[in-house]
C-alpha cells in the first residue's frame, strides 16, 4: 500500500495522508543549523549539536507518537484545525506534505480555507524559515484567529528531561514587538539565545506553556485556542514556549503570506547586553531582516534549490529503470549528505543526546558524499584524525560542538582505525589532492602531538599489526563493526552497557571481519605509499597484508564460508560447529571483497553460502540460525529476539559488502538482486509493511525469523546510505575514481541493454555511454574517449573540459 508518490521532476516525495505507518520525516539545514520535521510538522531544531544546543523540545517514544513540533492552530469560527493535521487532528478536506531536498511544504484545507506552510533552513543562516500562505477559497469573508506554537528546550536535551528541580525554575523570556525571545540561563554561563518572530504586528502572545495550554489540556486542545484569546503570559521559571496570536481577515479569493523565523544567536561576552537584564538583540534583528519579506524568502528558497541542483550534478544516471534513476540521482545522494551532517546523532530513532559523530560512521559516510563537497570532506577527515590516539586507536565518537573525542563509549573498537584509510584514499581518488597527507594533524586533539596526516594512516595500519591474537588474526577489542558482538564482555548485570563493559581485559577474541577489512585497506595503504614514493613503507606493509591473507586461509575458513571470529576461549564463532549463529554476513563480505582464497574457490563458495543461508525475500540477514538463547560470551547480539537488529535481522549496512563482492567475481545478476531487495524506491508498494520512509534507507529490516518480516526500523542516519550508493555507482554501474583516473568497469544483469552517466571528476565532465549488445554481466570489449580507442578501461583526461566516453561490454 502506498501513502504518496515520487515527484521526480520536483525532486519531492508527496505524502497524501497524514496517517503514515510511521512519522515520515525530512531534514532541514546543510551546515550549522538543523531541523527535523515530520509530515505532520513534528520534530525539533538545534544548532550544531542536538544535545547541547537544542532549541525546541521533542518527546521521543511518546503516546501519541510524534509529540511536539512547530504547530499552527487556526480558529475559523467554531472550527479549530492545523495545516499538518496534528496536533488538533481535525478532519481536513485536503492534505499534502511535500518533502523536498532540505525543505518541506505542508498544506491543509478545511471549509474553504487553505493554509500552506513552507519550512526550510536558508543557506548560511542560523534559523528556520516558515512561510505560511493563507487562501480564502470561498465566496465569503473569512475572519480567523491564528496561533503559532513551539516549546523551548532548555538547551541541554538530556538535562532538559532530568533535572526538573532546576529546570522548572530557570525559564526566562523577553518579548519585543512580534519577536519572542528565549533567554534561559543567558545571564549566567551562556552567550546564546533563541527567538521566534513573525513579520507582521501581532495581537497577542504567550510564552508560558501552562497559561497557553492549560494544566489538564494537551497539544490538541490548548485553552487559549479553544477560547480564541491569548493570555499574554510571561514564563518565569516553569516551561517557556513561543506563541504568536494574529487576527486575520481574508476577502473571497484573497491570499496572505506570513513569514515566521525561528532563530539562534550567539553574542560575545562583551556584547551580551543592551542594558541590565535586556539581551543584545542586534544580531537577531539583523537575521530577521534577511527574511522579513516574502520576496527575500523566495530568493533564499531559490538559492537553496540551486545549491542542491549543483550538488546532484556530479553524478547523473539515465537508465531504463526510473526507480534506479531516482535513487541514484536524488534520494540516495540526499541521504548521504544528511548522514554526513549528522552521523548517527539525531533522527526519530536516535535521540540526539548520546552518540555524537562516530569515528567509524563518519569515515564510512564520506564515501557517499565526497564527490559532492570534497572541501568539507577534507575537513571532516582531519577532524576525525585529530581524535585518534598516537597508537592508532581512536575515540569511538566526538561531539560536533567541540570536535573533541569523548569517553561516553570510549575506544578500543578495533575496526575503527582502518576506516580512516578508506575515507582518505577515497578523498584523494576523487580530488587528486595528495596534499592532505602532509597536513599536520594532532593526536588526541593535542597540537603538541601533531604529525602529518600520513602518519595517522600509518598508525591506523599498524594498530592492527600490533594487536593480533593467537591465530595471527586481529584482536576484536570491545567490538568490531558489529557493536553487538561483545566477545570480551561477559555481562550478567542488566544495568551495564555491553559496549563499555570490557571485563575480560586479557581477552584474545579475534575478528575475521577486521582481517578482511585489513587486507582491503592494507592493500590501499600499500598502493598509496607507492603512489607517493614511499616504496620501503609499501614493501614492509605488504608483508603484513600477505601474512594476514595466509592467516585467514589457514584459520578463518570453515569449509563453505569464512568464520566470523574466535571468542575469548579460542572457540570458533560463525562455524558449522556452532549450534546457533553458524554463518555471519560481515566476514563473507570483507573476505570476499578482499578476494581471499579466490583462486581456491573460497570466495565463490562463501557467497553461495550467503545466498543459501542468509538470503530472504527482504534482503540478506546478518546471521543464521538466529540466536534463541543468551550466550554470555557473545554479548548483546544474542539478546535481541530472532530476526531483529544484529540477531538475524537484515542489517542493511552490510548488504552492499556482499553486492560488491559479487561484482568482483562477475555476478551482476545476483548483485543487482540484493540491491533491489533493500532499495527504498522498490519497496514503496509495501509501505504499510515496511513502515519507514519509502525514499530513504533504514538501518534494519526484520529478517525471516522475525514476527513481522519486512518491517523496517531506524531510518535515515545509517551507513546503509553511503555503502549502497558506493556499491551501485562504483561497482554495479562501475564508474570508479582511482588515483590515476576514472575506471569504468560495470557489472550488471545481462538483461540490461546499457545506461548513460554524467560524471564530474576533478573539474572535468565525462558523458559515459555503456552499451551491452552481447548481454553480458562483466567485461569491456571496447572503450573510446572522444572517438579514440583506449588501451585500458581507465580515463585520465582531466583538462577541465567535456569528454564523451563510449564503453561496449562483451
C-alpha positions in Angstrom: 0.0 0.0 0.0 1.3 3.5 -0.9 0.8 6.7 1.1 2.1 9.0 -1.5 4.2 9.2 -4.7 7.5 10.3 -6.1 7.5 13.6 -8.0 10.8 13.2 -9.7 10.6 16.5 -11.7 10.5 18.5 -8.4 12.7 16.0 -6.5 10.0 15.6 -3.9 8.2 12.8 -2.2 4.5 13.7 -1.9 2.6 12.3 1.1 -1.2 12.3 0.6 -2.4 11.3 4.0 -1.2 12.4 7.4 -1.6 9.0 8.9 1.5 7.3 7.5 2.7 4.0 9.1 5.4 5.8 11.0 6.2 9.6 11.0 7.9 10.2 7.7 10.4 12.9 8.2 12.8 15.2 6.4 15.9 17.2 7.4 16.3 21.0 7.0 19.7 22.6 7.1 23.1 21.9 5.5 25.8 23.1 7.8 25.3 24.6 11.4 21.6 24.9 12.0 19.4 21.8 11.5 15.7 20.8 11.9 13.9 17.5 11.8 10.4 17.8 10.5 7.7 15.1 10.1 4.9 15.0 7.6 2.6 16.5 10.3 5.1 19.2 11.3 6.5 17.4 14.3 10.2 17.5 15.2 12.7 20.0 16.6 15.6 22.3 15.8 19.2 22.7 17.0 22.4 24.5 16.4 25.3 22.1 15.6 24.7 19.7 18.5 21.4 18.1 19.2 22.3 17.5 22.8 24.0 20.8 23.9 22.2 23.3 21.6 18.7 22.0 21.2 16.3 24.9 20.6 12.9 23.2 20.7 11.5 20.4 22.8 10.5 17.0 21.4 9.2 13.9 23.2 10.5 10.6 22.0 8.7 7.3 22.3 5.6 9.1 23.4 1.9 8.5 23.3 0.6 9.7 20.9 3.6 9.3 18.7 5.5 12.3 17.3 4.5 14.8 20.0 5.9 18.3 19.8 6.9 20.4 16.8 6.3 23.7 15.1 2.5 23.9 15.2 -0.1 26.3 13.9 -3.7 26.5 15.2 -6.4 28.0 13.0 -9.7 29.0 14.7 -12.2 29.7 11.9 -15.5 30.4 13.7 -16.1 27.3 15.8 -13.8 25.2 13.7 -10.3 24.6 15.0 -7.6 22.8 12.9 -4.0 22.6 12.0 -2.5 22.6 8.4 -0.5 19.5 9.2 -3.4 17.7 10.7 -1.6 17.3 14.0 -1.8 18.2 16.8 -5.5 19.0 16.5 -6.3 16.0 14.2 -9.4 17.6 12.9 -10.5 16.0 9.6 -9.2 18.0 6.7 -10.8 18.5 3.3 -7.3 18.4 1.7 -3.9 17.4 3.0 -0.5 17.2 1.3 3.1 17.1 2.5 5.9 17.5 0.0 9.3 16.5 1.4 12.0 18.0 -0.9 15.8 18.5 -0.6 16.2 20.4 2.7 12.7 21.7 2.7 9.2 20.5 3.4 5.8 22.0 2.3 2.7 21.1 4.3 -0.7 22.1 3.0 -4.1 21.7 4.7 -7.5 22.9 3.7 -10.8 23.0 5.7 -14.1 24.7 4.9 -12.6 26.7 2.1 -9.6 28.0 3.9 -6.2 26.7 2.6 -3.0 27.0 4.7 0.3 26.1 3.0 3.5 26.3 5.1 6.9 26.1 3.5 9.7 25.1 6.0 13.4 25.4 5.2 16.7 26.5 6.7 18.3 29.1 4.3 21.9 28.7 3.3 24.4 30.3 5.7 21.8 31.2 8.2 21.2 30.1 11.8 17.4 29.9 11.5 14.4 28.0 10.2 12.0 30.0 8.0 8.4 29.1 7.8 6.4 30.8 5.1 2.7 30.5 5.5 0.2 31.2 2.7 -3.4 31.5 3.7 -6.0 31.4 0.9 -9.8 32.0 1.1 -11.3 29.8 -1.5 -14.9 30.7 -0.5 -17.2 33.5 -1.6 -17.5 34.8 1.9 -15.2 36.9 4.1 -13.1 34.8 6.4 -12.2 36.2 9.9 -9.8 33.8 11.5 -7.6 33.6 14.6 -4.1 32.1 14.1 -1.9 30.8 16.9 1.7 29.7 16.3 3.3 27.4 18.8 6.6 25.9 19.7 8.1 24.8 23.0 11.6 25.8 24.0 14.0 23.1 25.2 16.3 24.3 28.0 19.4 23.9 25.7 20.8 20.6 27.0 18.4 18.0 25.7 19.5 15.3 28.2 19.4 17.6 31.2 16.1 19.1 30.0 14.2 15.9 30.9 16.1 15.0 34.0 16.9 18.0 36.2 13.4 19.3 36.8 14.1 20.7 40.2 16.4 23.2 38.5 14.8 23.5 35.1 11.3 24.3 36.3 12.8 27.4 38.0 15.1 28.8 35.2 12.9 29.6 32.2 13.3 33.2 31.1 11.9 35.1 28.1 11.7 38.6 26.6 9.0 39.9 24.3 9.7 42.7 21.8 7.0 43.6 19.3 6.5 40.5 17.2 9.5 38.6 18.4 9.5 36.2 21.4 13.0 35.5 22.9 14.1 32.5 24.9 17.0 33.5 27.1 17.1 30.8 29.8 20.5 30.8 31.6 21.7 33.6 29.3 22.7 35.8 32.3 24.9 33.0 33.7 27.2 30.9 31.6 25.6 31.1 28.2 26.2 33.6 25.4 23.4 32.3 23.2 19.6 32.8 22.9 16.8 31.8 20.6 13.9 33.7 19.2 10.6 33.2 17.2 9.5 36.0 15.0 6.6 36.8 12.6 6.9 39.6 10.1 3.6 41.4 10.9 2.2 43.1 14.1 0.6 40.6 16.5 -2.5 41.0 18.6 -1.2 38.9 21.5 1.3 36.2 22.6 2.1 33.5 25.1 5.4 32.4 26.5 4.2 30.2 29.4 3.1 26.7 28.5 0.6 26.2 31.3 -1.0 29.5 30.6 -1.4 28.7 26.9 -2.3 25.0 27.0 -3.9 24.7 30.5 -2.7 22.3 33.1 -5.1 19.5 32.1 -5.2 20.0 28.3 -2.6 18.9 25.7 -1.3 20.0 22.3 -4.5 19.0 20.6 -6.7 21.4 22.6 -4.9 24.4 24.2 -7.2 26.5 26.3 -6.0 29.7 24.6 -7.0 28.4 21.2 -10.3 26.9 22.4 -11.3 30.3 23.9 -9.8 32.2 21.0 -7.7 34.6 23.1 -4.1 34.7 24.2 -3.0 35.2 27.8 -0.1 37.5 27.0 1.8 35.4 29.5 5.5 35.6 30.5 7.3 32.5 31.6 9.1 32.9 34.9 10.7 29.5 35.6 8.3 26.7 34.6 8.2 25.8 30.9 8.8 28.6 28.3 7.1 28.5 24.9 6.6 30.8 22.0 3.1 31.5 20.6 2.1 34.4 18.4 -1.6 35.4 18.2 -2.9 37.0 15.0 -6.3 38.1 13.9 -6.6 37.9 10.1 -9.3 38.9 7.6 -9.4 37.4 4.1 -11.7 38.5 1.4 -13.1 36.0 -1.1 -10.2 34.6 -3.2 -7.7 36.6 -1.2 -4.2 35.3 -0.3 -2.0 36.4 2.6 1.6 35.5 3.3 3.2 35.4 6.7 6.9 34.7 7.5 7.9 33.1 10.7 11.6 32.8 11.7 12.9 30.5 14.4 16.5 31.7 15.0 19.6 31.2 17.1 22.1 33.9 18.1 25.5 34.0 19.8 27.0 37.1 21.3 30.5 37.8 22.6 30.9 38.2 26.3 31.4 42.0 25.9 28.2 42.4 23.7 25.7 40.3 25.6 23.5 43.1 26.9 21.7 46.2 25.7 21.3 47.2 29.3 20.8 45.4 32.6 18.9 42.1 32.1 18.0 43.1 28.5 19.7 40.9 25.9 21.5 42.4 22.9 19.0 41.9 20.1 21.0 43.4 17.3 22.2 40.1 15.8 18.6 38.7 16.0 17.3 41.8 14.2 19.9 41.5 11.5 19.0 37.9 11.0 15.2 38.7 10.9 15.8 41.4 8.4 17.3 38.9 6.0 14.0 37.1 5.8 11.4 39.7 6.7 9.5 39.7 3.4 8.1 37.1 1.0 10.4 38.3 -1.7 13.5 37.7 0.4 12.3 34.3 1.5 11.6 33.3 -2.1 15.1 34.3 -3.1 16.6 32.3 -0.3 14.5 29.3 -1.2 15.6 29.6 -4.8 19.2 29.7 -3.6 18.7 26.5 -1.6 17.2 24.7 -4.6 20.0 25.9 -6.9 22.5 24.7 -4.3 21.0 21.2 -4.4 20.9 21.2 -8.2 24.6 21.8 -8.1 25.3 19.1 -5.6 23.4 16.5 -7.5 25.1 17.4 -10.8 28.3 15.5 -10.2 26.7 12.1 -10.9 23.6 11.7 -13.1 22.3 8.4 -14.3 20.0 7.7 -17.1 18.8 4.1 -17.3 15.7 2.3 -18.3 14.6 2.0 -14.7 13.0 5.1 -13.2 13.3 3.7 -9.6 17.0 3.2 -10.0 17.4 6.7 -11.5 15.5 8.5 -8.7 17.6 6.7 -6.0 21.0 7.3 -7.6 20.3 10.8 -8.8 18.2 12.2 -6.0 17.3 10.3 -2.8 20.4 8.2 -2.1 22.7 11.2 -2.6 20.5 13.3 -0.5 20.5 10.8 2.4 24.3 10.6 2.1 24.5 14.3 2.7 22.2 14.1 5.7 24.4 11.3 7.3 27.4 13.5 6.6 25.9 16.3 8.5 24.6 14.3 11.5 26.3 11.0 11.5 24.1 8.9 13.9 23.2 11.7 16.3 19.6 12.9 15.7 16.7 11.2 14.0 13.4 9.8 15.1 15.3 6.7 16.4 18.5 8.5 17.6 17.5 10.9 20.3 20.5 13.3 19.8 21.9 13.1 23.3 24.4 10.2 23.2 26.3 9.2 20.1 27.6 12.4 18.6 29.8 11.9 15.4 31.1 8.4 15.2 34.7 7.8 14.1 33.8 4.6 12.2 30.5 6.0 11.0 31.7 9.3 9.7 34.7 7.8 7.8 32.3 5.5 6.0 29.7 8.1 5.4 32.3 10.1 3.5 32.3 7.7 0.5 28.7 8.7 -0.2 29.2 12.5 -0.4 32.9 13.1 -1.2 32.0 13.8 -4.9 29.5 16.5 -3.8 31.5 18.6 -1.3 35.1 17.5 -1.4 36.3 20.5 0.6 34.1 19.7 3.5 35.1 16.0 3.2 38.7 17.1 3.7 37.8 19.0 6.8 35.8 16.0 8.2 38.7 13.6 7.6 41.1 15.9 9.5 38.6 16.4 12.3 38.3 12.6 12.7 42.1 12.1 12.5 42.7 14.6 15.3 40.7 12.5 17.7 42.9 9.5 17.0 45.3 8.2 19.7 49.1 8.0 19.0 48.9 4.2 18.8 46.3 4.4 16.0 43.3 3.7 18.1 40.5 6.3 18.4 37.7 7.6 20.5 34.6 5.9 19.1 32.9 9.3 18.8 33.2 13.0 19.2 30.8 15.9 19.9 30.2 18.2 16.9 30.2 21.3 19.1 33.8 20.8 20.3 35.2 18.4 17.7 36.8 16.6 20.6 36.5 12.9 21.4 34.5 11.8 24.3 34.6 8.8 26.6 30.9 8.1 26.6 31.7 4.9 24.8 35.5 5.2 24.8 37.7 3.5 22.3 39.1 0.0 21.6 36.7 -0.8 18.8 39.5 -2.3 16.8 38.0 -1.8 13.3 37.9 2.0 13.9 41.4 2.9 12.7 41.1 1.2 9.3 38.1 3.3 8.2 40.4 6.4 8.1 42.4 4.8 5.3 39.1 4.3 3.4 38.0 7.9 3.7 41.4 9.4 3.0 42.0 7.2 -0.1 38.6 7.9 -1.5 39.1 11.6 -1.0 42.4 11.6 -2.8 40.9 9.5 -5.7 38.1 11.9 -6.0 40.2 15.1 -5.9 43.7 14.2 -6.8 44.7 16.2 -3.7 47.6 14.4 -2.1 48.5 17.4 0.0 46.1 16.2 2.7 48.8 13.6 3.6 51.2 16.4 4.5 48.7 18.3 6.7 49.8 18.5 10.3 47.1 16.9 12.4 47.0 16.5 16.3 46.7 13.2 18.0 44.0 13.2 20.8 43.2 16.8 19.9 46.6 17.8 21.3 48.6 20.2 19.0 51.8 19.2 20.7 51.3 15.7 19.3 50.6 16.8 15.7 52.1 14.8 12.8 51.5 14.7 9.1 48.2 13.0 8.2 50.1 10.2 6.5 51.4 9.2 10.0 47.8 8.9 11.1 47.2 6.4 8.3 50.3 4.5 9.2 49.2 4.4 12.8 45.9 3.1 11.7 47.5 0.3 9.7 49.9 -0.7 12.4 47.3 -0.6 15.1 46.0 -3.9 13.6 49.5 -5.3 13.2 50.3 -4.5 16.8 47.1 -6.1 18.1 47.0 -9.6 16.8 45.7 -12.7 18.6 46.8 -16.3 18.9 45.9 -17.2 15.2 47.6 -14.1 13.8 44.2 -12.5 13.3 43.2 -9.1 14.6 42.0 -8.8 18.2 38.4 -7.6 18.2 38.7 -5.2 21.3 35.4 -4.0 22.7 33.8 -5.0 19.4 34.4 -4.6 15.7 32.0 -3.0 13.2 29.2 -5.1 14.8 28.9 -3.3 18.2 26.7 -6.1 19.5 29.2 -8.9 19.1 30.8 -8.4 22.5 33.3 -11.2 22.9 35.1 -9.7 25.9 32.1 -8.5 27.8 30.5 -11.4 29.8 27.7 -9.3 31.3 25.2 -10.5 33.9 24.2 -7.1 35.0 21.2 -5.6 33.2 22.3 -2.1 34.3 25.5 -2.0 32.4 26.3 -1.4 28.8 27.6 -4.2 26.6 29.8 -1.7 24.6 31.5 -0.2 27.6 31.9 -3.3 29.8 35.2 -5.0 28.9 35.7 -7.1 31.9 37.9 -9.7 30.1 40.9 -7.4 29.7 43.2 -10.2 28.8 40.8 -11.4 26.0 42.2 -13.0 22.9 39.0 -12.8 20.9 39.8 -12.3 17.2 37.8 -10.9 14.3 37.7 -12.3 10.8 35.7 -9.2 9.7 38.6 -7.0 10.7 41.0 -9.4 9.0 39.2 -8.9 5.7 39.0 -5.2 6.3 42.7 -5.1 6.9 43.5 -6.8 3.7 41.3 -4.5 1.7 42.6 -1.2 3.2 46.0 -2.6 3.9 46.4 -3.0 0.1 45.0 0.5 -0.2 47.7 1.8 2.2 50.3 0.0 0.2 49.1 1.5 -3.1 49.0 4.9 -1.6 52.6 4.5 -0.2 53.8 3.6 -3.7 51.9 6.5 -5.3 53.8 9.0 -3.1 57.2 7.3 -3.5 57.3 5.5 -0.1 58.3 2.2 -1.5 60.1 0.9 1.6 57.0 1.6 3.6 54.9 -0.2 1.0 57.1 -3.2 0.9 57.0 -3.6 4.7 53.2 -3.1 4.8 52.7 -5.6 2.0 54.4 -8.3 4.1 51.8 -7.8 6.9 49.0 -7.9 4.4 50.3 -11.2 2.9 50.6 -12.7 6.4 47.0 -11.8 7.1 45.8 -13.4 3.9 47.6 -16.6 4.9 46.2 -16.5 8.4 42.6 -16.1 7.1 43.1 -19.1 4.7 44.6 -21.2 7.5 42.4 -20.3 10.5 39.5 -18.4 9.1 37.9 -20.9 6.6 35.2 -23.2 7.8 34.8 -25.3 4.7 32.0 -23.5 3.0 32.3 -20.0 4.4 34.6 -17.7 6.4 34.4 -17.9 10.2 33.2 -14.7 12.0 35.6 -14.7 14.9 37.3 -16.6 17.7 35.8 -16.0 21.1 37.5 -15.3 24.4 38.2 -19.0 24.9 39.5 -19.5 21.4 36.4 -21.2 20.2 35.1 -20.6 16.7 32.2 -18.1 16.1 30.3 -18.4 12.9 31.1 -22.1 12.2 29.0 -25.1 11.3 30.3 -26.5 14.7 28.1 -23.9 16.4 24.5 -24.6 17.4 23.3 -21.1 16.5 24.9 -18.3 14.6 26.7 -20.7 12.2 27.3 -18.1 9.4 27.7 -14.3 9.6 27.5 -11.8 6.7 30.3 -9.5 7.7 33.3 -11.8 7.2 31.8 -13.1 3.9 31.6 -9.6 2.7 35.0 -8.4 3.7 37.0 -11.5 3.0 35.0 -11.7 -0.3 35.9 -8.0 -1.1 39.5 -8.9 -0.3 39.2 -11.9 -2.7 41.0 -14.0 -0.1 41.3 -17.5 -1.4 39.6 -16.6 -4.7 41.9 -18.9 -6.6 41.0 -21.8 -4.4 37.3 -21.1 -4.9 36.7 -19.8 -1.3 35.1 -16.5 -2.3 32.5 -18.1 -4.7 31.8 -20.8 -2.2 31.3 -18.3 0.6 29.0 -16.1 -1.5 27.0 -19.2 -2.5 26.6 -20.0 1.2 25.3 -16.4 1.8 22.7 -17.0 -0.9 21.7 -20.3 0.6 21.7 -19.4 4.3 21.3 -15.7 4.6 19.0 -14.6 1.8 15.3 -14.0 2.1 12.5 -12.0 0.4 13.5 -8.7 2.0 17.3 -8.9 1.9 20.3 -10.7 3.5 20.1 -11.4 7.2 23.1 -10.9 9.4 23.5 -14.4 10.8 21.9 -17.8 10.7 20.5 -19.6 12.6 19.2 -16.8 14.8 20.1 -16.9 18.5 17.3 -18.1 20.7 19.1 -18.0 24.0 21.6 -15.7 25.6 25.2 -16.5 25.1 27.2 -14.6 27.7 30.4 -14.9 25.7 28.7 -13.3 22.7 27.0 -10.4 24.4 24.3 -8.2 23.0 23.8 -9.9 19.7 22.1 -12.8 21.4 19.8 -10.6 23.4 17.6 -9.5 20.5 14.5 -11.5 19.5 15.2 -13.6 16.5 15.1 -11.6 13.3 15.7 -8.2 14.8 18.7 -5.9 14.6 22.0 -7.8 14.8 20.3 -11.1 15.7 19.4 -12.3 12.1 17.9 -9.0 11.2 18.5 -7.6 7.7 21.1 -5.1 8.8 21.1 -3.1 5.6 24.6 -1.5 6.1 26.3 -4.8 5.4 24.3 -6.0 2.4 26.3 -3.8 0.0 29.5 -5.6 1.0 28.1 -8.7 -0.5 26.9 -6.8 -3.6 30.5 -5.6 -4.1 32.0 -9.0 -3.6 29.6 -10.4 -6.1 30.6 -7.8 -8.7 34.3 -8.6 -8.2 33.7 -12.2 -9.3 31.4 -11.1 -12.1 28.0 -12.0 -10.9 26.0 -8.9 -11.8 22.6 -10.5 -11.7 23.0 -11.5 -8.0 24.5 -8.2 -7.0 21.5 -6.4 -8.6 19.0 -8.7 -6.9 20.5 -7.9 -3.5 20.5 -4.2 -4.3 16.8 -4.0 -5.3 15.6 -6.0 -2.3 16.6 -3.3 0.2 16.4 -0.2 -2.0 13.6 2.1 -0.7 12.1 3.0 -4.1 11.5 -0.7 -4.8 9.6 -1.1 -1.5 7.1 1.8 -1.9 4.3 -0.6 -2.7 4.7 -2.4 0.7 4.9 0.8 2.7 2.2 -0.5 5.1 4.6 -3.4 6.0 7.9 -1.6 5.6 6.6 1.4 7.6 9.6 3.8 7.3 10.0 6.3 4.6 10.0 5.0 1.0 12.6 7.5 -0.1 15.5 6.7 2.3 17.2 3.6 3.6 16.6 2.1 7.0 19.3 0.6 9.2 17.3 -2.6 9.8 14.6 -4.6 8.2 13.1 -7.5 10.1 14.5 -10.8 8.9 13.0 -14.1 8.1 12.9 -15.3 11.7 11.1 -12.2 12.9 7.4 -11.9 13.9 6.8 -9.4 11.0 9.5 -10.0 8.3 10.0 -6.9 6.1 9.2 -4.3 8.8 11.9 -1.6 8.9 13.3 0.5 11.7 15.8 3.2 12.3 15.7 5.1 9.0 17.8 8.0 7.7 21.0 8.0 9.8 22.7 4.8 8.7 25.8 3.8 6.9 23.5 1.9 4.6 23.1 5.1 2.5 26.8 5.6 1.7 27.5 1.9 1.1 24.6 1.4 -1.2 25.5 4.4 -3.2 29.1 3.3 -3.3 28.1 -0.3 -4.3 25.7 0.8 -7.1 27.7 3.6 -8.6 31.2 2.2 -8.3 30.7 -1.5 -8.7 27.4 -2.3 -10.4 27.4 0.7 -12.7 31.2 0.5 -12.4 32.1 4.2 -12.5 35.0 4.3 -10.1 37.6 7.0 -9.4 41.1 5.8 -8.9 44.4 7.6 -8.3 45.2 7.6 -12.0 41.8 8.4 -13.4 38.2 7.2 -13.8 37.9 3.4 -14.2 34.8 2.1 -16.0 34.1 -1.5 -15.2 30.3 -2.3 -14.9 28.9 -5.5 -13.5 25.2 -5.6 -14.4 22.4 -8.0 -15.0 22.8 -9.5 -18.6 19.4 -8.3 -19.4 20.4 -4.6 -19.2 21.0 -3.1 -22.6 23.1 -0.3 -21.2 22.9 3.1 -19.5 24.4 6.6 -19.5 26.2 8.5 -16.8 27.3 12.1 -16.4 30.3 12.1 -14.0 32.2 15.1 -12.9 35.7 14.5 -11.6 38.5 16.9 -10.8 36.8 19.7 -12.7 36.2 17.6 -15.8 32.9 16.3 -17.1 32.6 12.8 -18.6 29.5 11.8 -20.6 29.6 8.0 -20.4 27.6 5.7 -22.6 27.7 2.0 -21.7 26.3 -0.5 -24.3 25.7 -4.2 -23.6 24.9 -5.7 -27.1 26.0 -9.2 -26.1 24.0 -9.4 -22.8 27.0 -10.0 -20.5 27.4 -9.1 -16.9 31.0 -8.0 -16.9 33.8 -7.3 -19.3 34.9 -4.5 -21.6 35.2 -5.2 -25.4 35.9 -1.6 -26.4 36.3 1.8 -24.8 36.6 5.1 -26.6 37.4 8.6 -25.4 36.1 11.3 -27.8 36.1 8.7 -30.6 39.6 7.4 -29.9 40.1 3.9 -28.7 41.8 3.4 -25.4 44.1 0.5 -24.4 42.5 0.1 -20.9 39.3 1.0 -19.2 40.6 4.0 -17.3 40.1 7.6 -18.4 42.7 10.2 -17.3 41.9 13.3 -19.3 41.5 15.9 -16.6 41.6 19.1 -18.6 38.5 20.9 -17.2 36.6 20.2 -20.4 33.8 17.9 -21.6 34.5 14.4 -22.9 32.4 11.6 -24.3 33.2 8.1 -23.4 31.8 5.0 -25.2 32.0 1.7 -23.4 31.0 -1.5 -25.2 30.7 -4.6 -23.0 31.4 -8.0 -24.3 
